[in-house]
Amino acid sequence: MRKMEGGRRSRWTTVLATRRGTGVRADYRCTGATAGARYVWEQEIEGTPFEKVLRSATLEIRLDDGDPETGVTLTSDERLRGLSRLGSPMMRRATGRRLREALEGIERALAGNP
C-alpha cells in the first residue's frame, strides 16, 4: 500500500443528515492507495461531534478489474467508544445501508441504470 502525502484529492468531506434534518460534517483523509485498485480513507474524529461515539472509522474501496466489468467492494470499519459500543448492531445496520446506497450510486453513475 502506497501512502498518499497530501496529494490532489487526498481529502474529502460529506455532510450527514441528522433526524432533525440538520447536517453534520464528516472529513476524511486518504491514508493509503494502490492506483486504480485500492483506496483507504480515515475519518478525522478528533474535535468533531463524532469524537464522543467513535474511536476510529475507515472506509476502503477495492476495484477488481474484470472482463468486461470492474467489481467494486466497499468496506467500512468503525470502532465505537465507551458505552456507544452497546449500539453496535444499530451502527452495523446503518453502515450497511450507507454502503449499499453508495454502491447503487456508483452503478447508476457508471452504468446509467436508474
ZAKELUM-479509 format. One record per residue (C-alpha): x negated, z negated, y negated; residue in one letter. Coordinates in steps of 0.25 Angstrom, whole numbers. Each point is the difference from the previous one (the first is absolute). Example, Ala and Ser with C-alpha at 12.3 -4.5 7.8 and 13.67 -1.06 7.14 Angstrom:
<recs>
REC      c1      c3      c2   r
REC     -49     -31      18   A
REC      -6       2     -14   S
</recs>
This chain:
<recs>
REC      c1      c3      c2   r
REC       0       0       0   M
REC      -6       4     -13   R
REC       2      -9     -12   K
REC       6       5     -13   M
REC      -6      -5     -12   E
REC       9       2     -12   G
REC       2      14       3   G
REC      11       9      -5   R
REC      14      -4       6   R
REC      -6     -13       6   S
REC      11      -9      -7   R
REC      15       2       0   W
REC      12      -8      -5   T
REC      14      -1       6   T
REC      12      -8      -6   V
REC       8      -7      10   L
REC      15      -3      -4   A
REC       5     -15       2   T
REC      14      -4       4   R
REC       3      -2     -15   R
REC      -4      15      -3   G
REC     -13      -4      -7   T
REC     -13       6       3   G
REC     -13      -7       6   V
REC     -13       8      -2   R
REC      -9       1      13   A
REC     -14       5      -3   D
REC      -9       6      12   Y
REC     -14       4       0   R
REC      -7       9      11   C
REC      -9      -8       9   T
REC      -4      11       9   G
REC       2      14       4   A
REC      -4      11       9   T
REC       3      13      -8   A
REC      12       7       6   G
REC       2     -10      11   A
REC       2     -14      -4   R
REC       2      -8     -13   Y
REC       1     -15      -1   V
REC       6      -7     -13   W
REC       0     -15      -2   E
REC      11      -7      -9   Q
REC      -6      -8     -12   E
REC       6     -13       2   I
REC      -7     -10      -9   E
REC       7      -3     -13   G
REC      13       7       4   T
REC      14      -5       5   P
REC      -4       4      14   F
REC     -11     -11       0   E
REC      10     -11       4   K
REC       4       8      12   V
REC     -11       9       5   L
REC     -14      -4       4   R
REC      -3      15       1   S
REC       6      14       2   A
REC      -6      13       4   T
REC       6      14       2   L
REC      -6      11       9   E
REC       3      14       2   I
REC      -6       9      11   R
REC       1      15       1   L
REC      -1       6      14   D
REC      -3      15      -2   D
REC       9       7      11   G
REC       3      14       2   D
REC       9       4      -7   P
REC       4     -14      -6   E
REC      -7     -12      -5   T
REC       4     -13       5   G
REC       1     -11     -10   V
REC      -1     -15       3   T
REC       3     -11     -10   L
REC      -4     -14       3   T
REC       2     -13      -8   S
REC      -7     -13       2   D
REC       6     -12      -8   E
REC      -5     -14       2   R
REC       9     -10      -6   L
REC      -4     -13      -7   R
REC       5     -14       3   G
REC      15      -3       3   L
REC       2      15      -3   S
REC      -4       2      15   R
REC      13      -4       4   L
REC       6      12      -6   G
REC      -9      10       8   S
REC      12       6       8   P
REC       7       4     -13   M
REC     -14       5      -5   M
REC      -2       9      12   R
REC      14       6      -1   R
REC      -2       3     -15   A
REC     -14       6       3   T
REC       5       8      11   G
REC      12       6      -9   R
REC     -10       3     -11   R
REC     -10       7       9   L
REC      12       8       6   R
REC       4       4     -14   E
REC     -14       4      -3   A
REC      -1       9      12   L
REC      13       6      -3   E
REC      -4       3     -14   G
REC     -13       6       5   I
REC       8       9       9   E
REC       9       4     -11   R
REC     -11       3      -9   A
REC      -8       9       9   L
REC      10       6      10   A
REC      11       2     -10   G
REC      10      -8       9   N
REC      12      -6      -8   P
</recs>
